[in-house]
Amino acid sequence: MRALLVVCSAAALSLLVAPSAQPAAGMSVRPEIGDRITQTAVFQYLFAAPGTGDWLRYRFSHNGRPVLTKNVGFGSDRIGAASEAYFETTTQLQPLTDSPVHSFPVAGGTVVTKLYVNAADFSDPARRFSVVGGAVRIGDATFTLDPKTRDAASALDVPLQTLLLSGALPLPDERLGTVVGAAAEDVNVQGHPVHCVHLTADFPPSRISGATDVPALRLEAWQSPDVPLGTVAWKTSVGSDVFDVRLVAFGRASYRATISSDQRGNANAGYQR
């Protein structure tokens, strides 16, 4: 069980430690070909704030092969005298292998991770969030999470998209890319067309903090204000590898959390079962 706890904790923290670019304000004006842009700004275009009970289901593929489905639900719990917003992700056993960032294998069945942030909601697209508590469930075992038990995690202060999409994108960084495509395009979700703007940006190879090599990347994103969060699909091409993520279902005001608020970790909890 101790080994399982270590794996579980590592999997949760993999969401927390990715470095990020400085956030841009949420954009409503479509980027044009030739504009300079950050990865974060791509996903902030047409951002739609997820409300309590909103949820999304994404399917991940690698080189055309489906590898996992990930559900994300949003909500807010009353913790003491304040409300804390959370997002809860549910991922099946099979990990996203060969992802553009390092990921941890997880032993066990379905993994549910619930993370609380230092805000009452997710309405501000430019806000940077810190994780203030949470829990991870594998099978019928639940472990509370204290991000302050790791120095790197205690300094966490990132945009919402970095928290949600970490593990499915290259490391967010400060390099600027160039917009090479911007056009209207419909994407089919649940049998219905969702009107999107398809953005394509190329990012050059670079180094982060003089130590980590980041390869050249083409990022495509299909953004729409008609779905929670605003991201309908995205694709990253790194060399010959193509990672594709598509929204397959979503809903509003109907998500019910799997992990209850009394299982929330905090600054005094550490890692506990």
Backbone torsions as a table, in degrees:
resi	resn	phi	psi	omega
1	MET	NA	-33.4	178.1
2	ARG	-62.1	-41.7	178.1
3	ALA	-62.1	-41.1	178.8
4	LEU	-62.6	-39.4	179.6
5	LEU	-62.8	-42.4	180.0
6	VAL	-63.2	-44.2	178.9
7	VAL	-62.9	-43.6	179.7
8	CYS	-60.8	-46.1	-178.7
9	SER	-64.0	-41.9	179.5
10	ALA	-63.3	-40.1	179.9
11	ALA	-62.9	-41.4	179.5
12	ALA	-66.2	-43.3	-176.8
13	LEU	-70.6	-20.8	177.7
14	SER	-61.2	-22.7	176.7
15	LEU	-77.1	-17.8	-164.9
16	LEU	-103.1	-16.9	-165.5
17	VAL	-109.3	2.6	-179.4
18	ALA	-68.6	130.1	175.3
19	PRO	-67.9	159.2	-175.7
20	SER	-139.1	164.1	174.7
21	ALA	-79.5	161.4	171.6
22	GLN	-64.7	135.2	-175.2
23	PRO	-76.9	145.2	170.9
24	ALA	-95.9	159.1	175.5
25	ALA	-65.6	151.2	178.1
26	GLY	-56.6	131.5	-174.1
27	MET	-102.0	137.9	171.8
28	SER	-113.7	-15.6	177.1
29	VAL	-89.1	125.6	-174.7
30	ARG	-65.1	129.3	173.9
31	PRO	-60.4	146.2	-179.2
32	GLU	-108.2	156.4	177.8
33	ILE	-56.5	130.8	-177.8
34	GLY	98.8	-16.3	178.1
35	ASP	-66.7	147.8	173.2
36	ARG	-88.7	140.6	-172.4
37	ILE	-154.2	150.7	173.6
38	THR	-96.7	162.7	176.4
39	GLN	-59.6	-41.8	179.7
40	THR	-60.2	-42.6	-178.5
41	ALA	-65.1	-32.0	177.1
42	VAL	-57.3	-45.3	-176.1
43	PHE	-82.0	-12.0	175.6
44	GLN	-87.7	-11.5	176.8
45	TYR	-68.1	129.2	-178.8
46	LEU	59.5	28.6	175.9
47	PHE	-54.1	135.9	175.8
48	ALA	-123.7	114.6	-174.0
49	ALA	-60.5	123.3	175.3
50	PRO	-72.7	133.6	-179.8
51	GLY	-99.8	175.5	179.0
52	THR	-59.6	127.1	179.6
53	GLY	88.7	-4.7	176.5
54	ASP	-74.1	151.1	179.7
55	TRP	-151.1	158.3	-178.1
56	LEU	-138.3	145.8	173.8
57	ARG	-127.0	118.3	-178.7
58	TYR	-110.7	144.5	173.2
59	ARG	-110.4	128.0	-177.9
60	PHE	-100.9	136.8	176.7
61	SER	-133.4	149.0	175.5
62	HIS	-124.8	117.5	-177.3
63	ASN	50.8	42.1	176.5
64	GLY	84.8	-2.4	-178.6
65	ARG	-104.2	118.6	177.3
66	PRO	-61.2	135.3	-178.5
67	VAL	-120.7	-27.9	175.5
68	LEU	-167.8	164.9	172.4
69	THR	-121.4	135.7	-175.8
70	LYS	-126.6	124.3	175.8
71	ASN	-100.1	139.1	177.3
72	VAL	-128.6	124.4	177.2
73	GLY	-120.6	148.2	-176.7
74	PHE	-118.6	148.4	178.0
75	GLY	-169.4	-170.9	179.4
76	SER	-149.5	135.3	177.8
77	ASP	-119.7	148.9	174.9
78	ARG	-82.1	114.7	178.9
79	ILE	-117.2	105.8	-174.7
80	GLY	66.1	-124.9	-177.7
81	ALA	-94.5	-0.9	-174.7
82	ALA	-126.4	160.1	173.7
83	SER	-95.8	136.8	177.3
84	GLU	-122.2	126.4	176.8
85	ALA	-75.4	150.3	176.7
86	TYR	-141.3	161.4	164.8
87	PHE	-129.9	143.2	-177.4
88	GLU	-122.8	126.1	179.7
89	THR	-112.7	140.3	177.3
90	THR	-122.2	121.7	-176.9
91	THR	-127.9	140.2	178.9
92	GLN	-75.4	174.8	-174.4
93	LEU	-56.4	-47.1	-172.5
94	GLN	-66.8	119.8	-178.9
95	PRO	-76.8	165.9	173.9
96	LEU	-79.7	97.1	-176.8
97	THR	-82.7	153.7	179.3
98	ASP	54.9	35.9	-179.0
99	SER	-74.3	162.8	-179.0
100	PRO	-69.6	-7.9	171.3
101	VAL	-128.6	165.3	180.0
102	HIS	-68.0	136.4	177.2
103	SER	-130.7	158.1	-177.7
104	PHE	-103.6	133.8	173.1
105	PRO	-68.6	145.2	-178.1
106	VAL	-122.0	125.1	177.3
107	ALA	-88.3	143.3	177.5
108	GLY	117.9	-166.7	-178.3
109	GLY	-90.9	-139.6	179.0
110	THR	-61.4	136.5	179.8
111	VAL	-109.3	126.7	177.5
112	VAL	-116.2	128.2	178.1
113	THR	-122.9	126.2	178.5
114	LYS	-119.3	120.8	-177.5
115	LEU	-122.1	129.7	176.0
116	TYR	-96.7	144.9	-179.2
117	VAL	-120.6	169.2	-176.3
118	ASN	-85.3	54.4	179.3
119	ALA	-158.4	157.8	179.6
120	ALA	-85.5	-17.1	-180.0
121	ASP	-160.0	-178.3	-178.7
122	PHE	-113.8	34.2	-171.1
123	SER	-75.9	-22.4	-174.6
124	ASP	-97.3	111.8	-177.1
125	PRO	-68.5	-20.1	-177.8
126	ALA	-98.1	-2.9	-177.5
127	ARG	-69.9	146.3	173.1
128	ARG	-103.1	133.2	-173.0
129	PHE	-110.7	145.6	169.0
130	SER	-114.9	144.2	176.2
131	VAL	-83.6	127.9	-177.0
132	VAL	-111.1	-2.5	178.0
133	GLY	169.4	172.5	179.0
134	GLY	166.1	-173.7	-179.1
135	ALA	-155.2	156.7	178.0
136	VAL	-128.1	135.0	178.0
137	ARG	-120.2	128.9	171.9
138	ILE	-122.9	116.5	-174.6
139	GLY	62.2	-124.1	178.8
140	ASP	-103.0	9.8	179.5
141	ALA	-101.4	130.0	179.6
142	THR	-119.0	135.2	-179.1
143	PHE	-122.2	128.6	176.8
144	THR	-78.8	151.5	-173.9
145	LEU	-122.9	128.4	174.2
146	ASP	-117.2	103.5	-178.1
147	PRO	-62.2	-20.9	-177.9
148	LYS	-76.0	-4.2	176.6
149	THR	-79.9	-3.1	176.2
150	ARG	-125.6	127.2	-177.8
151	ASP	-57.6	-41.9	-178.4
152	ALA	-64.1	-40.6	-177.3
153	ALA	-72.7	-30.7	-177.2
154	SER	-66.5	-21.6	178.8
155	ALA	-92.9	6.1	-176.6
156	LEU	-58.2	130.8	179.9
157	ASP	-162.1	85.4	-167.4
158	VAL	-136.1	163.2	175.4
159	PRO	-66.8	159.4	-179.3
160	LEU	-57.7	-41.8	-177.2
161	GLN	-61.2	-33.5	178.3
162	THR	-65.0	-41.6	178.1
163	LEU	-64.3	-43.8	-174.0
164	LEU	-76.3	-37.5	-170.3
165	LEU	-100.9	-1.4	178.1
166	SER	-57.6	134.6	-176.5
167	GLY	97.1	-16.8	178.3
168	ALA	-118.0	4.9	178.9
169	LEU	-135.9	157.9	168.7
170	PRO	-60.3	164.0	-179.1
171	LEU	-56.4	125.2	171.9
172	PRO	-58.6	138.7	-177.2
173	ASP	-150.0	-178.9	-174.1
174	GLU	-92.4	1.5	-178.2
175	ARG	-69.7	149.5	177.2
176	LEU	-97.5	136.6	172.7
177	GLY	-106.4	179.4	-179.6
178	THR	-122.0	130.2	176.9
179	VAL	-70.1	123.9	179.4
180	VAL	-116.6	-2.5	177.3
181	GLY	-159.8	139.9	177.5
182	ALA	-156.9	109.2	-175.3
183	ALA	-153.5	152.1	175.4
184	ALA	-70.6	141.1	179.7
185	GLU	-160.4	135.5	176.7
186	ASP	-88.1	142.5	175.6
187	VAL	-122.9	131.4	-178.2
188	ASN	-80.2	124.1	176.7
189	VAL	-132.1	122.6	-179.7
190	GLN	54.7	36.3	177.1
191	GLY	80.9	6.9	-179.0
192	HIS	-129.2	143.3	179.1
193	PRO	-74.7	135.8	172.6
194	VAL	-110.2	123.8	-178.2
195	HIS	-75.3	120.3	-174.5
196	CYS	-126.7	165.2	163.3
197	VAL	-109.9	123.9	-179.2
198	HIS	-93.3	109.2	179.0
199	LEU	-101.7	139.8	174.2
200	THR	-129.4	130.3	179.6
201	ALA	-136.6	139.6	176.4
202	ASP	-104.4	133.2	179.5
203	PHE	-118.0	133.0	-177.6
204	PRO	-77.4	162.7	173.2
205	PRO	-65.1	150.1	-178.5
206	SER	-159.6	-179.5	176.4
207	ARG	-125.4	140.9	177.8
208	ILE	-99.5	123.5	178.3
209	SER	54.8	28.2	176.8
210	GLY	70.0	10.2	-173.7
211	ALA	-127.7	-35.5	-172.9
212	THR	-107.2	122.9	177.2
213	ASP	-77.7	131.0	176.5
214	VAL	-116.9	119.1	-175.8
215	PRO	-72.3	165.4	173.1
216	ALA	-60.9	147.3	-172.0
217	LEU	-143.5	138.6	164.6
218	ARG	-108.2	124.2	179.6
219	LEU	-113.5	126.3	173.5
220	GLU	-117.5	137.5	178.5
221	ALA	-139.2	137.9	175.8
222	TRP	-107.3	109.0	-173.1
223	GLN	-109.4	140.9	179.1
224	SER	-152.8	136.5	176.1
225	PRO	-77.0	-0.3	-175.7
226	ASP	-88.0	-0.3	176.5
227	VAL	-129.3	151.2	176.2
228	PRO	-55.6	140.4	-178.9
229	LEU	81.0	-35.3	177.1
230	GLY	94.9	-1.6	-178.1
231	THR	-109.3	116.0	-178.0
232	VAL	-93.6	-33.4	179.9
233	ALA	-163.6	157.8	169.7
234	TRP	-152.2	155.2	-178.6
235	LYS	-140.4	133.9	174.5
236	THR	-119.7	135.1	177.4
237	SER	-118.1	115.3	179.7
238	VAL	-123.5	105.5	-173.8
239	GLY	62.5	-127.7	-179.7
240	SER	-91.7	-1.4	-178.5
241	ASP	-92.2	132.9	178.0
242	VAL	-122.1	123.7	178.5
243	PHE	-112.7	122.1	-171.7
244	ASP	-123.6	130.2	179.9
245	VAL	-127.8	127.1	-176.2
246	ARG	-128.1	139.2	173.1
247	LEU	-75.1	124.7	-179.3
248	VAL	-109.8	-16.2	177.7
249	ALA	-165.5	155.1	174.4
250	PHE	-158.3	162.6	178.4
251	GLY	-153.2	168.3	-179.1
252	ARG	-126.8	138.5	173.6
253	ALA	54.9	30.7	-177.7
254	SER	-132.2	2.1	-177.5
255	TYR	-82.0	137.0	175.7
256	ARG	-120.6	126.0	-174.9
257	ALA	-66.0	146.1	175.5
258	THR	-83.5	-39.4	-179.1
259	ILE	-97.1	128.4	-176.5
260	SER	-80.2	162.0	-177.0
261	SER	-66.5	-26.0	-179.6
262	ASP	-75.1	-4.1	175.4
263	GLN	-101.0	9.8	180.0
264	ARG	-69.2	131.4	173.2
265	GLY	-76.2	161.4	177.4
266	ASN	-148.9	-173.7	-172.7
267	ALA	-63.9	-17.9	-178.2
268	ASN	-105.6	-2.9	-171.3
269	ALA	-86.0	-38.8	-172.0
270	GLY	66.8	-151.0	177.0
271	TYR	-101.3	120.1	-177.7
272	GLN	-138.1	153.4	173.3
273	ARG	-94.9	NA	NA
